[in-house]
């Protein structure tokens, strides 16, 4: 019992309790709807990690939401709420596509240029939102939400222009192949590559049937660097100080307005990087007409909150989130379970994660019950005597 109480006091306990609550709520809904929860969860797990192909696709889908989650977590740690991660992500895809289509350089030059263009686009939009906050006091939630819609329609505008519209399609031209960050993109479709992969089924599932790319490694590196930036550097200390108390930070000589713009600039750059890596790493390597927002930025919000706004914590959180989404597609295809149930599960997890110190309260309740039981034991013994 002591071990359980100690565990519940750890920061990770709240996330695990929230996940268990999410599965419990989903199980009740599945049972009421006439589906076997155990079979459904078994299919969900198999559809997430059952084959090398599934695992690879979960990792690929986790890349953009890991980066947007880190961006949201970074902003939150510095006292800002970057709900505009979606718009910054979209602008990242736009800038990466424009540069990738118009510039054709060798791979070692093309890839950094395209990725940098996407990150720069997101950084500029984030800095603009931060500037409005610092200069005019306009809340970043309002401006960032408006920018989400502006970027969505800007994407549609770029796709529709004569310079970038691909004829007889709803997409822009794809970027040049020299800008791809996929692993062995040309070799795996060559005769030599196909012959080799046929003889090695594991590699065939991972390389030939997925768009395996370097994006997740970059995303993990960014998460680690952001964690170091916030906890081990002077800039991170100043940004967190501004988030905790602007007046105290200003009194100590920290430029509050500059810190706000810097924070949103960095957060936006990370979101733009997510968009650029999706363009370089996943087919069709271009942008398309958007009827609705793609949701990567909003999923990043959930990832950040499940992780307790920890940059490092966003890594397992994004993998869990991606596994639920990807495995949920398998559940819907195999069992016919409505995808809304998976969305309810995710929403429940986020809801319980948002509750303040749920796990410590459970541990406090356990300790209180145990102390009451121990205090009542001598009285009952004396009465029997």
Secondary structure as GFF3:
##gff-version 3
##sequence-region A 1 385
A	DSSP	alpha_helix	2	8	.	.	.	ID=ss1
A	DSSP	alpha_helix	11	32	.	.	.	ID=ss2
A	DSSP	alpha_helix	37	49	.	.	.	ID=ss3
A	DSSP	alpha_helix	52	77	.	.	.	ID=ss4
A	DSSP	alpha_helix	85	102	.	.	.	ID=ss5
A	DSSP	alpha_helix	107	136	.	.	.	ID=ss6
A	DSSP	alpha_helix	140	160	.	.	.	ID=ss7
A	DSSP	three_ten_helix	177	179	.	.	.	ID=ss8
A	DSSP	three_ten_helix	187	189	.	.	.	ID=ss9
A	DSSP	alpha_helix	191	198	.	.	.	ID=ss10
A	DSSP	alpha_helix	201	203	.	.	.	ID=ss11
A	DSSP	pi_helix	204	208	.	.	.	ID=ss12
A	DSSP	alpha_helix	215	232	.	.	.	ID=ss13
A	DSSP	alpha_helix	234	244	.	.	.	ID=ss14
A	DSSP	alpha_helix	246	251	.	.	.	ID=ss15
A	DSSP	alpha_helix	256	281	.	.	.	ID=ss16
A	DSSP	alpha_helix	296	306	.	.	.	ID=ss17
A	DSSP	alpha_helix	313	335	.	.	.	ID=ss18
A	DSSP	alpha_helix	339	354	.	.	.	ID=ss19
A	DSSP	alpha_helix	358	384	.	.	.	ID=ss20
###
